[in-house]
């Protein structure tokens, strides 16, 4: 259904078009009168014969009327005027009534020309009004801030809707207390930080946390994205910054939240393409943050997942002087997040959330919300009365490995190669200590390119890994390629992603972690500080000499080749198990970790500890 305003505009333009058409028709009909066009010579002959009753002479034409017969009115005529001085004398001699006239364009002629101009002006004004968001005056108000303002009653989000970021909420609790009871801080001369920067990976809930602070404090909330400040017009960004802070001071106490600050606050003068307008906008933001008094109750909050590229002037004390890390949640945090999102669904077994929380290490709040929603859709699809554990596990697999592609048909040789490849990963994960537990092996294609996958899920949250564990991880990644070498005598392109991951781990061991005997306990990374504390200095010059780079490449090769040989030795010892497990996988298409262990025990192999991600 179209809004009423669209119908009004449509009928208005239709009325204007009809009016214009009527004026044109009227003008054309007025031009086509009953006057008879005469040649100039015919006019002079009629004057000499005494047939002309009266004439009106204008600068461009001679109009008149002939004498009628029998008391009737004669016909009218019109002649283009010729510069002839004898005409007036001849008319006088024939006693013809002569009068003069000024040649004026009729009113409708002017209207015909002015009407298109007026319509063009109306169209231009309509376009300019639509050039900006509704209610902001369009292009004529381009310098006004586009921040969306939510009054106290509009912000419904509170800390009860936020989970998994307890440390960040504790940091922000002080801001809420200041907005509610500022006298408590002023009594001892304390000042609240001018700016609070929320830093963390995408999807961890930075924007949600800022809205929750406004909801808890019950103050107006200004929300704007960093990209909304800069336009094609010079000076617009700086004007919008000034207008935003002016509105905030008028509504204090309040919270101003700038999302995706890196779009506005990128380091100045970095790279070959400097953006003068963006830098002027950033300069104005720096000036405004220096100029406003925190005692008035305006709290500036911002969020970014790329703090390493922010301008150092933004991060100094007195501007964004408090950095709050909103990190990936641990197991307890993931469980709390799942419970928040599970309020909206019918859950068959609440204990299933604890299983999913243990399976989902590394996932952020947005991922967990997607898991719960996907599980609900799967339950609806199979006609269940509630969301069960199997729905949540299938949703987890969709998030980690992608959608199943059962219509993608592999030939027999491809299926056998994929089966041996995935079993090779799983057997090494069983055999090596410190690896995540094998949950599932499948040769059903998933995602964009994975023809099979081995799902390995952690049993606990890990924040450190030893050198031996990293080496074992490389060994497990190479297990698929080695299994193909043993079973078929050659390799395929299916190990491409495994090789990329294994090489990246080995390179990090050498360059970043100092885990190389040849190079010693040295780090060759340019900036070893945490990502959220880097100043955004761009890479460019080489970090090391050519000799050191050559040694790094040699050490990376040595680590990968050592683990390749280790994987081959372990799988050759388990060649029978590799063949039997691959045969079972070809029949069933999917094997659980317990089923694979059962095959190992039946063949006399005692699997050791066993691997957070899907390994293709």
Secondary structure, 3 states (H helix, E strand, C coil): CCCHHHHHHHHHHHHHHHHHHHHHHHHHHHHCCCCEECCHHHHHHHHHCCCEEEEEECCCEEEEEECCCCCCCCCEEEEECCCCCHHHHHHHHCCCEEEECCCCCCHHHHHHHHHHHHHHHHHHHHHHHHCCCCCCCHHHHCCCCCCEEECCCCCCCCHHHCCCCHHHHHHHHHHHHHHHCCHHHHCCCCCCCCEEEEECCCCCCHHHHHHHHHHHHCCEEEEEEHHHCCCCCCCHHHHHHHHHHHHHHHCCCEEEEEECCHHHHECCCCCCCCCHHHHHHHHHHHHHHHHCCHHHCEEEEEEECCHHHECHHHHCCCCCCEEEECCCCCHHHHHHHHHHHHCCCCECCCCHHHHHHHHCCCCCHHHHHHHHHHHHHHHHHCCCCCECHHHHHHHHHHHHHCCECCCCCCCHHHHHHHHHHHHHHHHHHHHCCCCCEEEEEECCCECCCECCEEEEECCCCCCCCCHHHHHHHHHHHHHHHHHHHHHHCCCCHHHHHHHHHHHHHHHHHHHCCCCCCCCCCCCCCCCCCCHHHCCCCCCCCCCCCHHHHHHHHHHHHHHHHHHHHHHHHHHHHCHHHHHHHHHHHHHHCEEEHHHHHHHHHHCCCCCCCCCCCEEC
